[in-house]
Amino acid sequence: MRHLFWLFLCLAFCLPVMAVQPIPGLPATVNGGKPVTIVIDRFYPKTKIRNVSDKAEAAIRKAFQTRYPNVALQPFTFSTKARITRGESFIDTNIRESMAEGKAPDVLTVNFRQTGTYIRKGYIRPLDEYISQWRQTPAGEKEFDYFYSPPILKDVCFQSGPDGNMHWYTLPPHLRMVVVLSRLKDKLRAAGVDAEHPPKDWNEFYDQCLKVCDPRPQKDIYAYSLNDCWFLTHMLWSAGSEIVGEKAGKLALLYNDDAAVRAFQFAWVLQRGPWTICADCGTHFSLLPKTLHFAVPTLALPDRNDPGNRVYDLSDINLPLDRHLSYTCPRCHRKGTVGQLRDKRMYFEGVCSDDVDNKYWNDKIIFRISYLGETTLYMGTLYPAKIGLSRMPTDPVTHQSRSEINSTLYAINGTSTNPAIIAAAWAYIRFRTSDEAERILTKVYVENGCASYLNPAMVRRCGYDASSRAVPSDLLSMLNGALQDGRPEPYAPDMQQLFNEMDKAWLAIRDLKSPDPAAIKKILDSNVEQVSAQLLTPPPRQHNRRYYLAVTLGGIGLILVLLASAFVVKRRVKSGDEAG
């Protein structure tokens, strides 16, 4: 009995500690235990769970409500009648209108591109007070340092507010996101491509795109999509260009330099480059004019010591190709003319499809831009074993691979005035970004057979050593390299409109009959000038009510002074007349 007494005594002390582990910066209770409801942006109810990512989010929310049973979580309902304005997305419009109506979610999910605008408009509130409390302990400070790595996250989350001071505005979860290239390995194998070796550079990427693309009705398969300008940002960065940066000490748009022209030339080849399929041997090959010895189809410097380099002279292209232009199959040497190909409907332009919503989810687009993280694997009916991941292809001139760094960021509604709701919102986003939430997420991924596409370091940190060994050996180096060389999505104010405006330049370039560098440069120069005037011009200074009251009272005072002066002058003139 004595042993049982001590056992029950130990359990009485240990079970509460085991049940709820302390998390730095997280309050013990919310609203004194009284009921409070918070509305969460992009909260999928159980009936709408679609994949393992949604399962993980549901498990995290369940753990949060176990810790705070008095906090009810309610999904934010997007309006289907939102009045979308030019340059806004459906989500941006809903947030803007809900803010104006006082119905915005208490917890917002934003990306890099939205932060600057949301901060300037007061949509999200500073988190300085809460983060200060979080960093008061050594454990909290250590977690905080890990939390904001890579350093670019600090720049995005710690920005200047409307008051001119720097504030912490957002919290990122542990799963950072970096853009990588995903490929459908089964489709590549069917096309005779080595699916285990991803394209190393633009040259190999275009080769594989040609081999796998088959736009004939019975196949309807495309290699890639350049539906909008965002899909070619990795080409701009890899070529050595930048989208946004400093110029003469001011924020400037920079995507109109020579490197950008080369990137858009390659994009044009993917979108419009003529090619065919040999009727005899089935070989897919390009119909680009072959008159000069260039290493890549982007007017790169030639390597004449390598006879294997193809010859692409983009300046000779003029679409549509002349019907009398002859061709020779590089494999079986069948000869013919472009006119014959047209008559047999075997003349094609580009390896890309704009029908993203349909073909993307039906596995009809083979190469995709994906974020390495929660959402990478679950596109359409795909399973992890069918997907290959790699860094984006390098530019053969710069030998660089640079792609976008991004992250889901959690923020609190800046217009909320209810202390209980604000405190509950902080508790939610702090818990969602905690080590405990990371362990829950990892557990769900491991149990669903998806650990091989998580960061191996994170899998090991959460105690799943066996699962981390299943991770491809090059995945961690690929992730770290992409993070080190990556570029953040532009996050200055109004940047959520930037890609919409850049699309105008891309649409004009892809409509060119030839990827002439001078014509591309002219289009980019004009677009940069127009977009800079629209997005980078400081908005008119917004004055508050006190300012307008002071101006009004000052004006009234000035009028009274002038009337009084006129009255005095009139009396003096009248007095002078009477004296005379």
C-alpha positions as CSV (number, residue, x, y, z in Angstrom):
1,M,0.0,0.0,0.0
2,R,2.9,2.3,0.8
3,H,4.3,1.9,-2.6
4,L,0.9,2.5,-4.2
5,F,0.6,5.7,-2.2
6,W,3.9,7.1,-3.4
7,L,3.0,6.0,-7.0
8,F,-0.3,7.9,-6.9
9,L,1.5,10.9,-5.3
10,C,4.0,11.0,-8.1
11,L,1.4,10.7,-10.8
12,A,-0.6,13.5,-9.2
13,F,2.4,15.8,-9.6
14,C,3.7,14.6,-12.9
15,L,0.6,14.2,-15.0
16,P,-0.3,17.9,-15.0
17,V,3.3,18.7,-16.1
18,M,3.2,16.0,-18.7
19,A,-0.1,17.2,-20.0
20,V,0.8,20.8,-20.7
21,Q,4.4,21.7,-21.3
22,P,5.3,25.4,-20.9
23,I,6.0,27.3,-24.2
24,P,8.0,30.6,-24.0
25,G,5.8,33.6,-24.6
26,L,2.6,31.6,-24.4
27,P,0.1,32.7,-21.7
28,A,-1.1,30.1,-19.1
29,T,-4.7,31.2,-19.6
30,V,-6.6,33.4,-21.9
31,N,-9.4,35.7,-20.8
32,G,-9.3,34.3,-17.3
33,G,-10.7,31.1,-18.6
34,K,-13.9,32.8,-19.8
35,P,-15.3,31.8,-23.2
36,V,-13.9,33.8,-26.2
37,T,-14.1,33.2,-29.9
38,I,-11.6,34.1,-32.6
39,V,-12.0,34.1,-36.3
40,I,-9.1,32.5,-38.3
41,D,-8.2,33.2,-41.9
42,R,-7.8,30.0,-44.1
43,F,-9.2,27.7,-41.5
44,Y,-10.4,24.5,-43.2
45,P,-13.2,22.7,-41.2
46,K,-12.9,18.9,-40.8
47,T,-15.3,18.4,-43.7
48,K,-12.9,20.2,-46.1
49,I,-9.7,18.4,-45.1
50,R,-8.1,17.5,-48.5
51,N,-4.6,16.3,-47.8
52,V,-2.0,15.6,-45.2
53,S,-1.3,19.3,-44.8
54,D,-4.9,19.9,-43.7
55,K,-4.7,16.9,-41.4
56,A,-1.7,18.4,-39.7
57,E,-3.4,21.8,-39.3
58,A,-6.5,20.1,-37.8
59,A,-4.3,18.2,-35.3
60,I,-2.5,21.4,-34.2
61,R,-5.9,23.2,-33.7
62,K,-7.1,20.2,-31.6
63,A,-4.0,20.5,-29.4
64,F,-4.5,24.2,-29.0
65,Q,-8.1,23.8,-27.9
66,T,-7.0,21.1,-25.4
67,R,-4.7,23.7,-23.9
68,Y,-7.3,26.5,-24.1
69,P,-10.8,24.8,-24.0
70,N,-12.4,28.2,-23.5
71,V,-11.2,29.5,-26.8
72,A,-13.5,28.7,-29.8
73,L,-12.0,28.8,-33.3
74,Q,-14.2,29.9,-36.1
75,P,-13.3,30.0,-39.8
76,F,-13.3,33.2,-41.8
77,T,-15.9,33.1,-44.5
78,F,-14.8,34.6,-47.8
79,S,-17.4,36.6,-49.7
80,T,-18.1,35.5,-53.2
81,K,-19.5,38.9,-54.0
82,A,-16.3,40.8,-53.2
83,R,-15.7,43.7,-55.6
84,I,-12.3,42.8,-56.9
85,T,-10.3,45.9,-58.1
86,R,-7.5,46.0,-60.5
87,G,-4.3,44.5,-59.1
88,E,-5.9,42.8,-56.2
89,S,-6.4,39.1,-55.6
90,F,-9.6,37.5,-54.3
91,I,-8.1,37.2,-50.8
92,D,-6.8,40.8,-50.8
93,T,-10.2,42.1,-51.7
94,N,-12.0,40.1,-49.1
95,I,-9.6,41.2,-46.4
96,R,-9.9,44.9,-47.5
97,E,-13.7,44.8,-47.5
98,S,-13.9,42.9,-44.3
99,M,-11.6,45.4,-42.6
100,A,-13.9,48.3,-43.7
101,E,-17.0,46.4,-42.5
102,G,-15.4,45.4,-39.2
103,K,-15.8,41.7,-40.0
104,A,-12.1,40.8,-40.7
105,P,-10.6,37.7,-39.2
106,D,-8.7,38.1,-35.9
107,V,-5.8,35.9,-37.1
108,L,-4.6,36.7,-40.6
109,T,-2.3,34.5,-42.8
110,V,-0.1,36.6,-45.1
111,N,2.8,36.1,-47.4
112,F,5.9,38.3,-47.9
113,R,4.3,40.3,-50.7
114,Q,1.3,41.4,-48.6
115,T,3.2,42.5,-45.5
116,G,4.2,46.0,-46.6
117,T,0.7,47.0,-47.7
118,Y,-1.0,45.4,-44.7
119,I,1.3,47.3,-42.3
120,R,0.9,50.6,-44.1
121,K,-2.9,50.3,-44.0
122,G,-3.0,49.2,-40.4
123,Y,-4.5,45.8,-41.2
124,I,-2.0,44.0,-38.8
125,R,-0.9,45.1,-35.4
126,P,2.6,45.3,-33.9
127,L,3.6,42.3,-31.7
128,D,6.4,44.0,-29.8
129,E,4.9,43.6,-26.3
130,Y,4.3,39.9,-26.8
131,I,7.6,39.2,-28.4
132,S,9.4,41.0,-25.6
133,Q,7.8,38.7,-23.1
134,W,8.7,35.7,-25.2
135,R,12.4,36.7,-25.2
136,Q,12.7,37.2,-21.4
137,T,13.9,33.7,-20.7
138,P,17.1,32.0,-22.1
139,A,14.9,29.3,-23.6
140,G,12.7,31.9,-25.3
141,E,15.7,33.9,-26.7
142,K,17.2,30.7,-28.1
143,E,13.9,29.7,-29.7
144,F,13.5,33.2,-31.0
145,D,16.9,33.1,-32.8
146,Y,16.1,29.8,-34.4
147,F,12.7,31.1,-35.2
148,Y,13.8,33.9,-37.5
149,S,16.3,32.0,-39.6
150,P,17.2,32.5,-42.4
151,P,17.9,36.2,-41.6
152,I,15.6,37.4,-44.4
153,L,12.7,36.5,-42.2
154,K,13.8,39.2,-39.7
155,D,13.7,41.8,-42.5
156,V,10.2,40.8,-43.5
157,C,8.7,40.4,-40.0
158,F,10.5,43.5,-38.5
159,Q,9.4,46.5,-40.6
160,S,8.8,50.2,-40.3
161,G,5.2,51.0,-39.3
162,P,3.0,54.0,-40.0
163,D,4.5,55.8,-37.0
164,G,8.0,55.6,-38.6
165,N,9.3,53.2,-36.0
166,M,10.4,49.5,-36.4
167,H,8.0,46.9,-35.1
168,W,7.6,43.1,-35.1
169,Y,4.4,42.4,-37.1
170,T,4.3,38.7,-38.1
171,L,5.4,35.2,-36.9
172,P,6.6,32.5,-39.4
173,P,6.0,28.8,-38.7
174,H,9.0,26.5,-38.6
175,L,8.4,25.3,-42.1
176,R,10.2,27.8,-44.4
177,M,9.3,27.6,-48.0
178,V,11.6,27.8,-51.0
179,V,10.7,27.4,-54.6
180,V,12.0,24.2,-56.2
181,L,11.2,22.3,-59.4
182,S,9.0,19.3,-59.1
183,R,8.6,16.7,-61.8
184,L,6.3,13.8,-62.5
185,K,8.7,10.9,-62.7
186,D,6.3,8.4,-64.3
187,K,5.5,10.8,-67.2
188,L,9.2,11.4,-67.8
189,R,10.0,7.7,-67.9
190,A,7.1,7.2,-70.4
191,A,8.7,9.8,-72.6
192,G,12.1,8.1,-72.4
193,V,13.7,10.7,-70.1
194,D,15.9,9.7,-67.1
195,A,13.5,10.7,-64.3
196,E,16.1,10.3,-61.6
197,H,18.3,13.1,-63.0
198,P,16.6,16.5,-63.0
199,P,17.6,19.1,-65.6
200,K,20.9,20.8,-64.6
201,D,20.5,24.0,-66.6
202,W,18.2,25.8,-69.0
203,N,19.6,23.8,-71.8
204,E,18.7,20.4,-70.3
205,F,15.4,21.8,-69.1
206,Y,14.4,22.7,-72.6
207,D,15.5,19.3,-73.9
208,Q,13.4,17.5,-71.4
209,C,10.5,19.8,-72.0
210,L,10.6,19.0,-75.7
211,K,10.8,15.2,-75.1
212,V,7.9,15.1,-72.7
213,C,5.5,17.6,-74.3
214,D,2.8,16.1,-76.6
215,P,0.0,18.6,-77.3
216,R,-1.8,16.2,-79.7
217,P,-5.4,15.6,-78.6
218,Q,-4.9,12.0,-77.7
219,K,-2.1,13.0,-75.3
220,D,-2.7,16.6,-74.3
221,I,0.4,16.8,-72.1
222,Y,2.5,19.9,-71.7
223,A,5.9,20.4,-70.1
224,Y,5.6,23.6,-68.1
225,S,3.4,26.7,-67.5
226,L,4.3,30.4,-67.9
227,N,0.7,31.5,-67.3
228,D,2.0,34.6,-65.6
229,C,5.2,36.4,-64.7
230,W,5.6,34.7,-61.3
231,F,6.5,31.4,-63.1
232,L,9.6,32.9,-64.6
233,T,11.0,34.9,-61.6
234,H,13.6,32.1,-61.0
235,M,14.9,32.8,-64.5
236,L,15.3,36.5,-63.8
237,W,17.2,35.9,-60.5
238,S,19.3,33.1,-62.0
239,A,20.3,35.3,-64.9
240,G,21.6,37.8,-62.4
241,S,18.7,40.3,-62.5
242,E,16.7,41.6,-59.6
243,I,13.0,42.5,-59.5
244,V,13.1,45.1,-56.7
245,G,16.2,46.7,-55.1
246,E,17.9,49.9,-54.3
247,K,19.0,52.4,-56.9
248,A,20.6,55.7,-56.0
249,G,19.5,55.1,-52.4
250,K,15.8,54.6,-53.3
251,L,13.6,51.6,-53.9
252,A,13.5,50.8,-57.6
253,L,12.3,48.2,-60.0
254,L,15.2,46.5,-61.7
255,Y,13.8,43.9,-64.1
256,N,14.8,45.7,-67.3
257,D,18.6,45.1,-67.4
258,D,20.4,42.9,-69.9
259,A,20.2,39.8,-67.7
260,A,16.4,40.2,-67.5
261,V,16.3,40.4,-71.3
262,R,18.1,37.1,-71.6
263,A,15.7,35.5,-69.1
264,F,12.7,36.7,-71.0
265,Q,14.2,35.4,-74.2
266,F,14.5,31.9,-72.7
267,A,10.9,32.3,-71.4
268,W,9.8,33.2,-75.0
269,V,11.5,30.0,-76.3
270,L,9.6,27.9,-73.8
271,Q,6.3,29.7,-74.7
272,R,6.6,30.1,-78.4
273,G,9.6,28.1,-79.7
274,P,8.6,26.1,-82.8
275,W,9.1,22.3,-82.7
276,T,7.7,19.1,-84.1
277,I,7.4,15.3,-83.7
278,C,8.9,13.1,-86.4
279,A,6.2,11.0,-88.1
280,D,8.7,8.2,-88.7
281,C,10.6,7.7,-85.5
282,G,8.6,9.8,-83.0
283,T,11.5,12.0,-82.1
284,H,10.6,15.4,-80.6
285,F,13.0,18.2,-81.8
286,S,13.2,21.9,-82.2
287,L,12.7,23.8,-85.4
288,L,14.7,26.8,-84.2
289,P,17.1,28.1,-86.9
290,K,20.5,26.6,-86.5
291,T,23.0,29.0,-88.0
292,L,25.3,30.0,-85.1
293,H,27.0,27.9,-82.4
294,F,25.5,29.0,-79.1
295,A,25.5,26.9,-75.9
296,V,21.9,27.8,-75.0
297,P,18.9,29.1,-76.8
298,T,19.4,32.5,-75.2
299,L,22.2,34.1,-77.2
300,A,24.8,33.0,-74.7
301,L,28.5,33.1,-75.5
302,P,29.5,30.0,-77.7
303,D,31.7,27.2,-76.6
304,R,33.2,26.1,-79.9
305,N,35.3,23.4,-78.2
306,D,32.1,21.4,-77.5
307,P,30.7,20.1,-80.7
308,G,27.7,18.8,-78.9
309,N,26.3,22.2,-78.3
310,R,23.2,23.0,-80.3
311,V,23.0,26.1,-82.6
312,Y,20.2,28.5,-81.9
313,D,20.1,31.9,-83.5
314,L,17.1,33.6,-82.0
315,S,17.5,36.7,-84.1
316,D,16.6,34.7,-87.2
317,I,13.2,33.5,-85.9
318,N,10.1,35.1,-87.3
319,L,6.8,33.4,-86.4
320,P,5.0,31.8,-88.0
321,L,7.8,29.9,-89.7
322,D,7.8,30.0,-93.5
323,R,6.0,27.0,-95.1
324,H,8.9,26.4,-97.4
325,L,11.5,26.2,-94.6
326,S,13.0,22.7,-94.6
327,Y,13.9,20.5,-91.6
328,T,15.7,17.2,-91.0
329,C,15.0,14.8,-88.1
330,P,18.2,14.5,-86.1
331,R,17.6,10.8,-85.4
332,C,16.2,9.2,-88.6
333,H,17.1,12.0,-91.0
334,R,13.6,12.3,-92.4
335,K,13.3,15.5,-94.4
336,G,10.4,17.8,-95.0
337,T,9.0,21.3,-94.9
338,V,7.2,23.3,-92.3
339,G,4.2,23.4,-94.7
340,Q,4.0,19.7,-94.6
341,L,4.1,19.7,-90.8
342,R,1.3,22.3,-90.7
343,D,-0.9,20.3,-93.0
344,K,-0.5,17.2,-90.8
345,R,-1.0,19.3,-87.6
346,M,2.5,18.3,-86.4
347,Y,3.8,21.9,-86.2
348,F,3.8,23.2,-82.6
349,E,4.8,26.4,-80.9
350,G,6.0,26.3,-77.2
351,V,5.9,23.6,-74.6
352,C,3.8,25.5,-72.1
353,S,0.1,25.5,-71.4
354,D,-2.0,28.4,-70.0
355,D,-4.8,26.1,-68.9
356,V,-3.2,25.7,-65.4
357,D,-6.3,25.1,-63.4
358,N,-7.3,22.1,-65.5
359,K,-4.1,20.5,-66.6
360,Y,-2.1,21.2,-63.4
361,W,-4.6,19.3,-61.2
362,N,-5.0,16.5,-63.7
363,D,-1.3,15.7,-64.0
364,K,-1.1,17.1,-67.6
365,I,1.8,19.6,-66.7
366,I,5.0,17.7,-66.0
367,F,7.3,20.3,-64.6
368,R,5.9,22.6,-61.9
369,I,7.1,25.3,-59.6
370,S,6.5,24.2,-56.1
371,Y,7.3,25.3,-52.6
372,L,9.4,22.8,-50.7
373,G,7.3,22.4,-47.5
374,E,3.8,21.4,-46.5
375,T,2.1,22.0,-49.9
376,T,4.8,20.6,-52.2
377,L,3.5,17.0,-52.6
378,Y,-0.2,17.3,-52.8
379,M,-1.1,18.4,-56.3
380,G,-3.9,16.6,-57.9
381,T,-3.8,12.8,-57.4
382,L,-0.1,12.7,-56.8
383,Y,1.8,10.6,-54.3
384,P,5.3,11.4,-52.9
385,A,6.9,8.4,-54.7
386,K,5.8,9.9,-58.1
387,I,7.4,13.3,-57.5
388,G,11.0,14.3,-58.0
389,L,12.3,17.5,-56.5
390,S,15.3,19.5,-57.4
391,R,16.6,23.1,-57.5
392,M,15.6,25.2,-60.3
393,P,17.8,24.8,-63.4
394,T,20.8,27.1,-63.6
395,D,21.4,29.8,-66.2
396,P,24.3,28.3,-68.3
397,V,25.9,31.8,-68.5
398,T,25.9,32.7,-64.8
399,H,25.8,29.1,-63.5
400,Q,23.4,30.2,-60.8
401,S,20.2,28.8,-59.5
402,R,18.1,31.4,-57.6
403,S,14.5,31.0,-56.6
404,E,12.0,32.5,-54.3
405,I,12.1,32.3,-50.5
406,N,8.8,32.7,-48.8
407,S,6.8,31.7,-45.7
408,T,3.4,31.6,-44.3
409,L,3.2,34.5,-41.8
410,Y,0.7,34.8,-39.0
411,A,-0.5,38.2,-37.9
412,I,-3.2,39.7,-35.6
413,N,-5.9,42.0,-36.9
414,G,-4.8,45.6,-36.5
415,T,-8.3,47.0,-36.2
416,S,-9.4,44.8,-33.2
417,T,-9.9,46.6,-29.9
418,N,-11.1,43.7,-27.7
419,P,-8.3,42.8,-25.3
420,A,-9.6,39.2,-24.9
421,I,-9.7,38.6,-28.6
422,I,-6.3,40.1,-29.1
423,A,-4.8,37.9,-26.3
424,A,-6.5,34.8,-27.7
425,A,-5.2,35.6,-31.2
426,W,-1.7,35.9,-29.9
427,A,-2.0,32.6,-28.0
428,Y,-3.1,31.0,-31.2
429,I,-0.3,32.2,-33.5
430,R,2.3,31.7,-30.8
431,F,1.1,28.1,-30.3
432,R,0.9,27.5,-34.1
433,T,4.5,28.5,-34.5
434,S,5.9,26.7,-31.4
435,D,8.1,23.6,-31.2
436,E,5.0,21.6,-30.0
437,A,3.1,22.5,-33.2
438,E,6.2,21.4,-35.2
439,R,6.2,18.1,-33.5
440,I,2.5,17.6,-34.1
441,L,2.9,18.4,-37.8
442,T,5.9,16.1,-38.2
443,K,4.1,13.3,-36.5
444,V,1.1,13.6,-38.9
445,Y,3.5,13.7,-41.9
446,V,5.4,10.6,-40.7
447,E,2.3,8.6,-40.0
448,N,1.0,9.4,-43.5
449,G,4.3,8.3,-45.1
450,C,5.4,11.8,-46.1
451,A,8.4,12.3,-43.9
452,S,10.8,12.0,-46.9
453,Y,9.7,15.4,-48.1
454,L,10.1,17.3,-44.8
455,N,13.4,18.9,-43.7
456,P,15.4,16.0,-42.4
457,A,16.8,18.2,-39.6
458,M,13.3,18.9,-38.4
459,V,12.3,15.3,-38.6
460,R,15.3,14.3,-36.4
461,R,14.7,17.2,-34.0
462,C,11.2,15.8,-33.4
463,G,12.6,12.3,-32.6
464,Y,12.0,10.4,-35.8
465,D,15.5,9.2,-36.7
466,A,14.4,6.2,-38.7
467,S,12.1,8.4,-40.8
468,S,14.8,11.0,-41.4
469,R,17.0,8.3,-42.9
470,A,14.4,7.7,-45.6
471,V,15.0,11.3,-46.8
472,P,16.9,11.4,-50.1
473,S,20.5,12.2,-49.4
474,D,20.6,15.3,-51.5
475,L,17.4,16.8,-50.2
476,L,18.9,18.7,-47.3
477,S,21.8,20.1,-49.3
478,M,19.2,21.1,-52.0
479,L,17.1,22.9,-49.4
480,N,20.0,24.7,-47.7
481,G,21.5,25.7,-51.0
482,A,18.2,27.1,-52.3
483,L,17.7,29.0,-49.0
484,Q,21.2,30.4,-49.2
485,D,21.0,31.5,-52.8
486,G,17.3,32.4,-52.8
487,R,15.6,35.7,-53.1
488,P,12.7,36.9,-51.0
489,E,9.4,37.6,-52.6
490,P,9.2,41.4,-52.9
491,Y,7.5,42.8,-49.7
492,A,7.5,46.6,-50.0
493,P,4.1,48.3,-49.9
494,D,1.8,47.6,-52.9
495,M,4.0,44.7,-54.0
496,Q,1.0,42.4,-54.2
497,Q,0.2,44.3,-57.4
498,L,3.7,44.0,-58.8
499,F,3.4,40.7,-60.6
500,N,0.0,41.7,-62.0
501,E,1.7,44.7,-63.6
502,M,4.7,42.7,-64.8
503,D,2.3,40.3,-66.5
504,K,1.6,43.1,-69.0
505,A,5.2,43.1,-70.1
506,W,5.3,39.3,-70.3
507,L,2.1,39.2,-72.4
508,A,3.6,41.8,-74.8
509,I,6.9,39.8,-75.0
510,R,5.3,36.5,-75.7
511,D,3.2,38.0,-78.5
512,L,6.4,39.0,-80.3
513,K,7.1,37.1,-83.5
514,S,10.8,37.0,-82.6
515,P,12.5,37.3,-79.2
516,D,14.5,40.3,-80.4
517,P,16.5,41.7,-77.5
518,A,15.9,45.3,-78.5
519,A,12.2,44.8,-78.6
520,I,12.2,43.0,-75.3
521,K,14.3,45.7,-73.7
522,K,11.9,48.4,-75.0
523,I,8.9,46.6,-73.5
524,L,10.6,46.1,-70.1
525,D,11.8,49.7,-70.0
526,S,8.3,51.0,-70.6
527,N,6.8,48.6,-68.1
528,V,9.3,49.5,-65.3
529,E,8.7,53.2,-65.9
530,Q,4.9,52.9,-65.7
531,V,4.9,50.5,-62.7
532,S,7.4,52.6,-60.8
533,A,5.2,55.6,-61.2
534,Q,2.2,53.6,-60.0
535,L,3.6,51.6,-57.1
536,L,6.7,53.4,-55.9
537,T,5.4,56.9,-55.8
538,P,4.8,57.8,-52.2
539,P,1.0,58.1,-51.5
540,P,-0.4,61.5,-50.5
541,R,0.1,62.2,-46.9
542,Q,-3.0,61.1,-44.9
543,H,-4.0,63.7,-42.2
544,N,-6.1,62.9,-39.2
545,R,-9.2,64.8,-38.0
546,R,-7.1,67.1,-35.7
547,Y,-5.2,68.3,-38.7
548,Y,-8.3,69.2,-40.7
549,L,-9.9,70.8,-37.5
550,A,-6.8,72.9,-37.0
551,V,-6.8,74.0,-40.7
552,T,-10.5,74.8,-40.5
553,L,-10.1,76.8,-37.3
554,G,-7.0,78.6,-38.7
555,G,-8.9,79.6,-41.8
556,I,-11.8,80.9,-39.8
557,G,-9.4,82.8,-37.5
558,L,-7.7,84.3,-40.5
559,I,-11.0,85.4,-42.0
560,L,-12.0,87.0,-38.7
561,V,-8.7,88.9,-38.5
562,L,-9.2,90.2,-42.0
563,L,-12.7,91.3,-41.3
564,A,-11.6,93.0,-38.1
565,S,-8.8,94.8,-39.9
566,A,-11.2,95.9,-42.6
567,F,-13.6,97.2,-40.0
568,V,-10.8,99.2,-38.2
569,V,-9.6,100.7,-41.5
570,K,-13.2,101.7,-42.5
571,R,-13.7,103.4,-39.1
572,R,-10.5,105.4,-39.4
573,V,-11.4,106.5,-43.0
574,K,-14.8,107.5,-41.8
575,S,-13.3,109.5,-38.8
576,G,-10.9,111.2,-41.2
577,D,-13.8,112.3,-43.5
578,E,-15.8,113.7,-40.5
579,A,-12.8,115.6,-39.2
580,G,-12.3,117.1,-42.7
